[in-house]
Amino acid sequence: MAPTTPFNPSDLTQKARRDLLRLLEGVRGKKNLVIEKGLAGVVDLLVKYSTLQEYGVDQVFFLENANVDTSQRNVVFCVRGEKPKQVQAVAAQIKRVRQSSQIDHGFSIFWVPRRTLVSDQILEEDGVLGDVSISELPIYFIPLEKDLLSLQLEDSFGDLFLRKDPGSIFLTAKALMLIQQTHGLFPRIIGKGDNAKRLTDLLVRMRTEASVESSSSNTTNSPLSKRSTTIEDVIVIDRSIDLATPLLTQLTYEGLLDEVFTITNNHIDVPTSITGSNTTAPAQPPSSTSPATPAPPTTPLTRKTLLDASDPLFASLRDTNFALVGALLNKVARRLQATYDAHRAPQQTSSSTGGAQPPSQPQLSTAELRAFVARLPGYQAEQASLKTHTGLAEAVMAATRDAVWADALEVQQGVVAGATTTSSSSTSTVDASGGLEYFGAGGGGKVDELMARGAPLATVLRLGCLASVVGGGGMRAREAEAWKRGVVGAYGWAQLVTMAALERMGLFGVRAGGAFGFVGGGGEGGGQVAKSSDYGVLRRALRLVVDDVDEHAPQDIAYAYSGYAPLSIRVVQCVLLKRYLATLTKASAGVVQQAKVAEEGVGASLGVKAGFKPFEDALRYVKGPNVEIEQGNEGKDGKDREKARAILKGSGASGKEKDKDKVTLVVFVGGVCYAEVAACRFVAEQLEKEGRGRRIIVLTTSMISGDRMVEAAVQKQEVGNTSANGHS
């Protein structure tokens, strides 16, 4: 029997929580906790501060502040061990505490998620390795929602594409292996892109190594020897196949909250003037001796606001296009008011008649009154949530009405809509009337105007990178040179380093003699693979631009960007919604029939790989190789292969109820944005409508946005009198 344990993301939270508390309990007595800032939010998702206190934590310090004191004998460091810089900071603070205290301190280090040889070597070189107790805290995927898990590696995009550090790929593979060790082998893994292939190859190698270890220890009941019957397939998406989507402004409610406030670990810092709360500062009693002079201007108070499905109102708003949010909030406000008025009316009538209730207005019975009182906390919580989200929506609306914001959005939509392909060749160009006229070679373009008006550097960089990525190989030399001169002139010479970093990351480039092309090898069957995604071809082949989008009753994932369908999610649809996509792209009858056959699993029973069928031709223009493997097909006479295909076809499932237990994992290597997550949820709804319901769970290295992407390359050092963040 294959493992049938349902995949429940909350189990990962509980395990990580138990591991952390077990390690803290192992350090006897009171202790000070020194934690890396990037891990503080992760730990907060696992345990509350009051729980840490119960396990002996006296004070919490940030590693980056280097201010841990000597008030407690035990000092515990909770830090990611993958970064040499962080390890060096730990060693430096241990030496400082030893030198400044007469107490014989006990030092413990919890490396997250694993101990590395590099960390041991650094500690040894600094002379502190023998003085510390070292443990591993295996925190990998953190459930941000029941359908969204993240490694929360804030620098994963920059590590992968700027510093060429594959560490996040290894950690993703390790995390996926832990899932397989609990739930069984993934029957099928499908991927697109270079990093998807690296991740898949690493998974296969890890599985082989684990199998060798199991055989040497005579373990016969390992989950890795069986296939999962709950996790049906894994789709791996390399971020580099679609760099354009996160560079665009997200237009869902949650996406815009991330654009305006930056969501970190399900929280945003919101000015109390928006939420109407002053809970961030202790209340000061009024004093008659207070001076009459106004206080000097200070930074506005902010309040952390939680954004997750525990708030039913946010759960209903998060994935909707922002154009509908105002109407939905008004609807909720009217419903709450009607409920309140319905329960007040009998009481008011009773008061006005001196206690005599007319027959048409019966008084509330005791049972009804008790039921109303029981529901009252829910009404109050919903009213508080309505107040919060009304304030947030007003703040987002004010931001989107800003002239710079509106002009930047116009440029984005023009660049995406302007991608075309010349009829005389297969190379991609950007039509002058629909894209690059925003980047005036002689000045005067819309982007030049934005720079002259002091637009944020990140906004200007996003626009330039978007034009370069959509251009299928870079901007034309003339426009690229003009844009670079404009950025350096407006934001300082330090941005020359930024430009070099953007080129290294693949976000910006200069087209050399025709741009798009192929390189040999690496694909399925050793065929040619694209050097960069050709949005000009893909715009038609996968219908990336949808003109007739109805945000009120969306029919396609393009609603998340008001007309643009994320390429990354179109690739997911190539696997899960073949017939729908074939119909949407107006494919020939033969292609539609192939899509039907592949979608129903007939192709698998005939020995045909149906992963991306029948969209292989279109996906040739998406960067990187196609990947498809079936795990567990090594048995004699093909018996294991037939079992794997049976699982893929869903045999043994009893109707739609069993299908709902099926899980598809969509893994993003390099990060995913909230609008893409909303599009994945929409795909799950489409499958439900077709009677093929399943849970789609998104796994990612980190949550990203266009600002986070370009800021990984920004040179923040000031040169002369010119700041990297604006004009001098």
N, C-alpha and C positions, 0 to 999 in steps of 0.2 A: 504493500500500500504506500502510495505517495503521501508525503506530509500534508495534512489538511488543516493545520493551524491557521486560522484567519489572520491576515496581516492587519494589525492594529497599531497605528503610529504611537498611541499613548503608552504602549508597552515600552517603547524606547525612552520616553520621558521618565517612566517609573524606574527603569533599570539605571539610567544615568543618575537619578536622584539617590537611589540606594547606594550606588558606587561612591558618590561624593560623601554622603553621610557616613558610610562605613570607614572611609579613609580619615575623615575628621575624628570619628570616634576612636580610631587607633592612636591618635595623638592625645595622650592623657593630660588632663588639666586644662586651664585657661590657655588661650592662644590668640595671637594676632594673625589675621589673614591678609596676605599681600596678593592682589589679583591683577592680572593684566586687564586694561580697560576694555579690550575687545571681548573678553570673557565675562565681564561683569553682567552684561545684559543676558547672556546665556545662562549664567548661574541663577539670575533672578527669575528666569522662566522655569527653573527646576525647583528652587526652594526660596522661601521668604527669609528675610533677615532674622525674624523672630525664631525661625527653626535653626538657623546657624548659631544663634545665641544659646539655644538649648543644647547644642553640641559643643559648647565651650568657646565659641568665637567671641572675643571681647571687642576688638576693633577691626575695621576693614580699611586697608590702604590700597591705593593704586600703585602698581609697579612703576609706571612712568613718572610719578611724582617724587619718587626716591625719598620718601619722608617717614618710613616705618620707624617707630620708636622702640625703646627697650623696656616698655612697661610690663611685658609678659616674657616669661622665660622661653616659651614655645613660639616660634615664628614659622608659619606655613605659607609657602608660595604656590599659587595656582596659575600656571603659565603654559602657553603653547611652546612645546620643545622643538618645533620645526625651524624657528627663526634664531640664528646665531646672535643677533642683536639683543633679543629678549633674554637669552641665556646669559650673555655678558652682563646685562643689567641685574640679573639675579645674583650672580657672583659678586658684583660690585657692592650690592646692598648687604650681602652676608658679611663681607669683609668690613664694611663700615660699622655694622652693628657690633661685630666682635671687638673692634678697636675702641668704640665709644662706650662700652659697657664693661662693668666688672663682673657681671653675671655670666655663668657658663650656659649660654643659650643652646636650645635644641632646635635645629633647623630641619624642616621637612619640605620636600618639593613634590608637587603633584604635576607631572607633565601631562598635558592634554594634546592629543589623545594618546600619545605614546612616547616612550623614552627612545632617544636616538644616540647613536655613537658620537655624533658631532657634539651633542650637549654634554656627554660625559667627558669628551676631550677638552672642551672649553673649561668646564669646572675643574678638571685636573690641572690644566695649565695655570689657572688662577689660584690653585692651592686650596680649594674648598671641597673637593669631591669627597674626601674622607670624613668631613664634618657634617654631612647631610644625609638624611634618610630619603631615598628616592622611591616614588611609586608612580604607577601609570593610572590616569583617570580616562578611561576609554569613552569619551564623549564624541560621537560622530554626528549622525543626523539628529537634529533637534526639530521636533514637530512645531512649526509655527501655526499650523492649522491641521485639521484632520486629513487634508489632502495636499499639504505643502510641508516638505521637510527640507532643511538646509543644514549644511556643514558650518554655516556662518563664518566662512573664511573671507574676511573683509577685503583682503588684498589678492584674492584668487585671480581676478581678471588681470591685474597688473603683473602678478607672478607668472601667469601663463603666457601672456602676449608681449609683455615688455621685458621682463627679466628671464623669460624662457625657463622658468622653474616648474617642472612637472609634478611638484609635490602634491598639489591639489588633486591631480589625476590618481596618484597612488592612494591618497586618503579616501577618495570616492570609491575606488576599487575595493579597498579594505572594508569600507562601510557596507558595500553591496555584498561582499563575501559574508559578513556577519549576518545579513538578512538571509542569505542562502543557507547558512549553517543552522538557522532556526526553521525556515519555511521550505527548504528543499531547493533544488536547482531550478533556475529560470528555464523553462522549456525552450524559449526562443529569445534571442537578443538581436535587435535590429538597430543600426546606427547610421549616421551620416556625418562625415567630416574626419579630418586627420586625428583630432583628439578623441573622437568616438572610437576610431580603430585602435588607438593606443590603449584606451580604457578596456575595450573588449579583449585585446590580446593579453592585457595584464590580468583580467579576470580568469581567462582560460589558464594562464600560467599558475595563478594562485590556486585554482581548483585542482590542477594537476599535482602541485606540491602537497595540498591537503589530502589528496587521494593516496599519495605515497606514504604520508605519515599515518593515515588510517590503516593502510595495509600492513605497515610495519608493526603497528600496535594491535593488530588483529581485531580492529573495530569493524563490525559488520552492520551495525545499525545506524551509521552516520547519515544525517539528512542529506549530505552531499552525494550519497549513493542513490537518491530518489529524486523524482521531479515534483515540484510544487504543483498542487492542483488548485491553488488559490491565486497565485501570481502567474498570469498567463503569458505575458511577454514584457520585455523591457525595450524601450525606445530611447536611444542615446543621441542627443543633439549636441554637436560641437558649436559653441557660441560663434566661432569664426565663420560658419556658413551663413549667418544672418546678423551682421553687425549693424544693419540699418535700423531694425526694429527698435532696439533700446535707445538709439540716438533720436528717435522721434518722440514728441511729447505724448505721454500716455493720457488718454481721454476718458478712462473710467474714473469713478469716484476715488477708489483706493489709489489708483495710479497718480491722479492729480494731487492727492494728499502727500504722496511720496515726492512728487516734483516740487511741491511748495514747502513742505515741512521736513522731509526726509524721514522715512519710517526706519527705525532701528529696533530690532528685536520686538516687533509688534507695538512699539511705542513711538509717539511723536512728542516733541516739546512745543507746547502751544502757549502763547502769551495769555495771561489770565484775563486780559481785556476781551479776548475772544470767547473763552469758556465761561466768563463771569464768576471765576473762583479765585480766591486769594489764599489758597491752602498751602502755597509753597513757602510762605513766610509766617512765622508765629505772630499771632494777633497781639498788638500793642495796646495797652489800656490808655484811654484818653487822659491827657494831662493838661491842667489849666496853666502850667508853667511852660508849656511847649513854646518855642519861639515862633513868632508870626512870619518870619522870613521863610520863603519857600526853600525846600531842600534842593540840593544840587541834583542835576539830572543823573539818573542811574539806569542801568540796564533793565528793561522791562522784566517783571517777574514772569516766569514760565511755569507751566504745570505739565507733568507727564500724563498723557492720555493714552489709555490702552485701546488698541484696535484689533479685535479678534471676534470670533463667532460667539463668544460669551455675551456679546451685546447683540440681541436679535435685530435691532434696527440697523446697525452697521452691517450685519450679515446680509440683510435684504438690499442694502444700497451699494455694497462694495464693488460689485461687478457690473453695475449699470453705467451706461454712458452718462457723463456729467450733465448733459442737457436735460435729463429726466429727474435729476435729484431734487430740484426745487419743487416740482409737482408732487413727488412722492412724499417729501417732508410735509407739504401742505395737507396731503391726504391723511397722514398719521396725526397731524395736529387736530384736524376736524374730527377724526374718530375719537381721540382722547377727550376733546371738548364735549362731544355728544354723550360719551359715557359718563362724564362728570355731571353734565346737566341732567341726565336721566335719573341719577341718584339724588341730586339736590332738589329736584322739582317737588317730590312728595313732602320733603322736610320744610321747604319754603311755604308750600300751601298750608301745611299743618300750622305753621307759626302765624300765618296771616289770618287764619280763621279761629285763632284762639284755641287750637287743639282739636277742633272739630274738622274732620276730613270729609270732603264731599265724596259721594259714591263714585264719581268718575275718576278720582285720584286716590286709590287705596293706599293706606300707609304701609311702609315696609314691615314685613313680619320679622320676628326675631331671627329666624333662620336666614332670611334674605339679607338682613343687616349684618349678621355674622359672616356670610359669604362675601359681602362687599368689603368688610374690614379685612378679611383674609387676602383679598385681591389688592388691597390698597398699596402695599409695598411694591407690587409689580407695576401698578399705575405710576407710582412716584418714580420708580427706576426708569420706566419708559419715558416719563416726562423729562427727567434729567438727561437721558440720552438724546431726546429730541432737541433739548436746549443746546447740548454740546454740538451735535451735528449741524444744527442750524447755524451756529456761529462758525463752524469750520467751513460749511458751504459758502457762507458770505465771504469769508476770508479768501477762499479759492476763487470765487467769482471776481473779487476785487483784483486778485493777481492776474486773472485771465483777461481782464479789461484793460490792463496796462498796455500802452501802445507798443512798447518793445516786445512784450510777450506776443501780442497779436501779429506783429510783423514777422517775428521769428516763426510762428506757426504757419503763416502764409508762405514763407520761403520753404519750410519743410514740405508742405503739401505740394507746392509747385515742383520741387526737385523730384519727389517720388512720382508724381504724375507725368513728369517730363522724360522719363526713361524710355528710350525707343531703340530699335535696332534697324540699322540700314538694310535696305533690300538687296544691296549689291554684295554684301559680305556678312559673315557671322560675327563681326566685331561689334561691340556695344558702344553707343555714343549717347550723349545727352543733347537733345535738340535745343537750339539756342532760344527758341520761343517758349520752352517749358522747363528750363532748369538753370543753366549757367548764366542767363542774363542777370540773375541775382548777384553774381560775382563779377562786377564790371572790371574788365582788364585795365581800363583807363580811369577807374574811379567812378563814383556815381551810382553804383549798384545798390540794391537794397541792403546787402550785408555791409557795404561801406557806410551807409547811413546809420546802421545800428551801431557800428564801432564809433562813429562820430558822436552819437548820442550817449555814449558811455554804457552800452549794454554789457552785462557781465561777461567775463572772459569765457566761462564755460558755455554760454549760449552761442557765442561766435564760433568757438571750436566745434561745437556739435554741428552747426550748419556746414562748416567746411568739410568736416569728416563725412557727413551724410552725403554731400555732393560727390566726394571722392569714392565712397563705397558704392553708391548707386551707379556711378559712372562705369562700373565694371572693370576697374583697373586704375583708377585715379582720375584727377582733374586734368584738363588740358593745360599744357605748360604755361600758357599766357595767363589764364585765370588763376592757376595755382600760385604763380609768382606774385600776382597782384594781391591775392588774399594774404600770402605770407608777409608781404611788405606792410599791408594794412594792420595785421595783428602786431607785428613788431613795433610799428609806429605808435599804435594806440596803447599797447600794454607793456612795452619795454623790450630791450635786447635779450633779456633772459628767456623770452619765448622762442628764441632760436633753438634752445635746448628742448623746449616743449615740442616744436615741430619735428625734431629728430626722433623724439620718443614716440610721437604719433605715427611716424613712418615705420618705425620698428614694430609697433603694435599692429600694423596693417590697417589703421584707421585713416591714414592719409597717404597719398602718393601722387606722382605725376605720371600721366599716361605716356607711354613710350611707343609711338608708332602704331597704335591700334590696340592696345589694352587687353581685351579678353583673349584667353587661349586655353590650351590644354597641355598637360604634361603626361608622359606615359607612365603606366604601371600604377599599382596601388588600389585600383578598383576591383570589383568583383570580376574574376576571370582575368585580371591583369590588364584591363582596358584603361583607356585614358581618363583622367580626372581633371576637373576644372581648377585652374589656378585661383580664380575668384568667382563669386556668384554673379551671374549676368542677369541683373534685374530687368534689363530691357527685354530679354527673351522670356524670363520667368513671369513678367507682368502679364503676358498673354497666355503662356502655357499653363500657369497655375492661377491665373486671374487674381493677381495681387491687388489690383485696384478695382473696387466695386463701386459703381456710380450711384446705384439706387439703394442706398442703405437706409433702412428704417430703424432708427434708434428705439422707437416705442415698441416695436415688435420685431426684434432682430432675427434675421434668417441666416446670417453668416457671421463668422468671427471678425469680419471687417468692421463691425460696429464698435469694437474696442478702440479703433483709431479713426472713426468716422469716415470710413471709405478705404482704408488700407488694411489688407489681410496680412498678418505677420507671416513671413516666409517660414520661420521655424515651426509654426503650428500648421501651416500648409503641408509641411513634410510629415507631421504627425497624422494629418488627415490622409495622406497617401497610403498610410498603413491601416488606419481604422475606419475611414469613411470613403472607400474607393468609389462606390457607385455615386454617392453624392458629389464628389469632386469631379468625376468624369462628366456628370450631367452639368455641373456648374460651368466647367470649362468648354462645354459644347463639343465634346469629343465625338469621334465617329461612332457608329453603331457597333463596330467591331471592338473598339476600345471599351465601350460601355459593357459589352458582353464579357470581355476579359476581366473587367473590374468586378462584375457580378460573380464570376467563377472564382476569382481569387478571394473575394470577401467571404464567400460561403465556405471556404476551406477546401473546395474540391481540388484546387491546385496542389495542396499539401498531400492529399490522398493519392494523387497521380505522380508524386515524386517531383513536383515543381515548386521551387522556392517562390512564395507569393508575397514576400515582404513589401517591396515597392511596386510590384506589378499593378497596373500596366503603365506606370509613370516613369519608367527608367529613362526614356528619351528626354523628358523634361528635367529630370534630376541630374542629367549629365551637365547641366549648366549651373548646378549648385556646387560650391567649392568642396573638394575633398571626395574620398571614396565612399561607396556604399558598403555597409557591413551587415551581414546576416549569418547567424550561426544557430544551429539547433543543438542543444546540450543533451547528452545522454544517448548519442547515436552510435556508440562504439560496440554494442552488443553483437553476439554471433547471429548470423542469418538475418540481420536487420531487425530483430525483435524489439530492441530498445528504440530503434528509429520509429517503428510503427506505434509504439506506446507514446512516444513524444508527439507524433502527429495526431494521435487520438486526443491527447490533452489539448493540443492547439485547436483542434476542431470542436472541442467542448463535449466530446462523447462522455457519457456518464452523468452529465448534468441533466437534472429533471426540470426542464422548462425554464421560464424567465426568472423564477426565483433563484435558481442556481446561478444563472448568468450574472445576477446582481452581486454575487459573492466573488466574481472574478475581478482581478486587479491588473491594471496596466500601469507600469512605472515609466514615467517620462523623465529621463535624467538629462539635465542641462550641465554641461561641462564648461565652466566659465561664467555662469550666472544667468539669471532669468529676471525679467521685470514683472511687475504686478499685472500689467495689462495682458501679458502673455499667459499668466496664470488664469486670469479671467477667461481668456480664449480657450484654454484647456478645459475649464469647467463648462464652457458652452459646448465643446465637442462631446463631453460626457452627457449633456442634456440631449444633444442630437442622437446619440446612440440609444438613449432611453426612449426617445420618440420612435425610433425604428424597431423597438423591441429587442435591442441587443445591449441592454443596460449593463454597465460595469463601472467600477470605481477607477477613476484616473487619478493617480497620486503623482505629484510633481516633486522630484528630488533635484536639488541644485547645490552647487558649491557656495553660492551666496546670492543675495538679492541685489540687483544692480539697476542703474538708470543711466541715461545719457551723461548726466553730470558726473556720476561716479566714474564712468568709463574714461572721460577726458581728463578728469582731475588726477587720475593715476599717472598721467604724463606731464601735468603742469609743473613747471619750474617756479617754485614759490619765492625764491630768493630775489630780493630787490636789487636792481642795478641802478646806480646813480640815484636820482630823485624820482624814478618812475616805478610805481608798484606793479606787481604782477596781477593785481586784482582790478586795476582800473587806471585812469589817467593820473598824471602827476599833479 
